[in-house]
Amino acid sequence: MTRFHRPIARSSALPSRRTLSWLPILAVFAAIAVPPSADAATRRRAGAYDGTWNVVFATARGNCSSGYSVPFTVVGNRVLSAGGGRVSGSVNRAGAVAVKVSVGASKASGGGRLVGASGAGAWRGIITGDRCSGTWQATRS
């Protein structure tokens, strides 16, 4: 019969509790390091505009302030609020975007195009009771 010089519980073949506490962290790093599958690549192409966009508005007509900015979030083909107001809209694979925004009694809608990490377009709406229109420019954060 074989005799062990150390008890089995302290054998280097079995991990210690300290080592086991690192397993969840190592699993996360392993998941990040694994190359994306074809499904993930397809989802990435479908959401080519995903992320947070900072949109700066300029007023061309009406008595509305100019230069204010609003963050939007794009997830897949949907445009959502990234804070401040209600936002709904969509963006297609070619980057054409249509959005509706409301903050309190102010409402606006706009459209344009996203290309890479920037975009531009036009908007119109009723802001604090005044009819206004203008342009917008966006950059992805």
C-alpha positions in Angstrom: 0.0 0.0 0.0 1.2 3.5 -0.9 1.9 5.9 1.9 1.5 9.6 1.4 3.9 12.0 3.0 1.3 14.7 3.2 -2.4 14.4 3.8 -4.5 14.3 0.6 -6.3 17.5 1.5 -3.0 19.4 1.4 -1.8 17.8 -1.8 -0.8 20.2 -4.6 -3.1 18.1 -6.9 -6.2 19.6 -5.2 -6.8 23.4 -5.3 -6.9 25.4 -2.1 -9.8 27.5 -1.1 -7.8 30.6 -2.0 -7.3 29.3 -5.5 -11.0 28.5 -5.8 -12.0 32.1 -5.0 -10.2 33.2 -8.2 -12.2 30.8 -10.5 -15.1 33.2 -11.2 -12.7 36.0 -12.2 -10.7 33.6 -14.4 -13.9 32.5 -16.1 -14.8 36.1 -16.9 -11.3 36.6 -18.4 -11.6 33.4 -20.4 -15.0 34.4 -21.8 -13.5 37.8 -22.9 -10.5 36.1 -24.5 -12.5 33.6 -26.6 -12.9 34.8 -30.2 -16.4 35.8 -31.2 -18.6 33.3 -32.9 -20.3 33.8 -36.3 -23.5 34.7 -34.5 -21.8 37.4 -32.5 -20.2 38.8 -35.6 -23.7 38.9 -37.3 -25.1 40.7 -34.2 -22.2 43.2 -34.3 -22.9 44.0 -38.0 -26.6 44.4 -37.3 -25.8 46.8 -34.4 -23.1 48.7 -36.2 -24.2 52.0 -34.6 -24.6 50.6 -31.1 -23.4 52.8 -28.3 -23.9 56.2 -26.7 -24.2 59.2 -29.0 -23.9 62.8 -28.0 -26.2 64.9 -30.2 -25.8 68.7 -30.4 -28.7 70.7 -31.8 -28.5 74.0 -33.6 -31.6 76.2 -34.2 -32.0 77.7 -37.7 -35.6 78.9 -37.4 -37.6 79.9 -34.3 -36.9 81.4 -30.9 -35.2 78.3 -29.4 -31.8 78.1 -27.7 -29.1 76.6 -29.8 -26.2 74.4 -28.9 -27.8 72.1 -26.4 -26.9 68.5 -26.4 -28.7 65.3 -25.5 -27.2 61.8 -25.2 -28.9 58.9 -27.1 -28.2 55.2 -27.0 -28.4 53.0 -30.0 -29.0 49.3 -29.4 -29.4 47.2 -32.6 -31.9 49.2 -34.7 -33.5 51.1 -31.8 -32.7 54.6 -30.6 -33.3 55.2 -26.9 -32.7 57.8 -24.2 -29.4 57.8 -22.5 -30.8 60.2 -19.8 -33.0 63.2 -20.0 -36.4 62.9 -21.7 -38.2 60.3 -23.6 -36.6 59.1 -26.8 -37.9 56.7 -29.4 -36.6 55.9 -32.9 -34.8 53.6 -35.2 -31.7 53.4 -37.3 -31.4 51.0 -40.3 -28.3 49.2 -41.6 -27.5 52.0 -44.0 -27.5 54.5 -41.0 -30.7 56.3 -41.8 -32.1 57.4 -38.5 -35.6 58.8 -37.4 -36.1 59.9 -33.8 -38.9 61.5 -31.6 -37.9 63.3 -28.4 -40.1 64.7 -25.6 -39.0 66.6 -22.5 -41.9 67.9 -20.5 -44.1 69.9 -22.9 -41.4 70.2 -25.5 -41.5 67.8 -28.4 -39.3 67.4 -31.5 -38.7 64.9 -34.3 -35.8 64.5 -36.6 -34.0 62.4 -39.1 -30.7 62.1 -40.7 -27.8 59.6 -41.2 -25.1 58.0 -39.1 -21.8 57.1 -40.7 -19.1 55.4 -38.6 -18.8 57.4 -35.4 -20.6 60.6 -36.5 -23.9 61.7 -37.9 -26.0 64.7 -39.0 -29.5 65.6 -39.9 -32.4 68.0 -39.4 -35.0 68.4 -36.7 -38.2 70.3 -36.0 -40.5 70.7 -33.0 -42.2 72.8 -30.4 -39.8 73.8 -27.7 -41.2 75.6 -24.7 -44.1 76.8 -26.9 -42.1 78.0 -29.8 -42.0 76.3 -33.2 -38.4 75.7 -34.1 -36.3 73.8 -36.6 -32.6 73.3 -37.3 -29.9 70.8 -37.7 -28.1 68.2 -35.4 -24.7 66.6 -35.3 -23.8 63.5 -33.4 -20.6 61.8 -32.3 -20.3 58.4 -30.7 -18.7 58.3 -27.3 
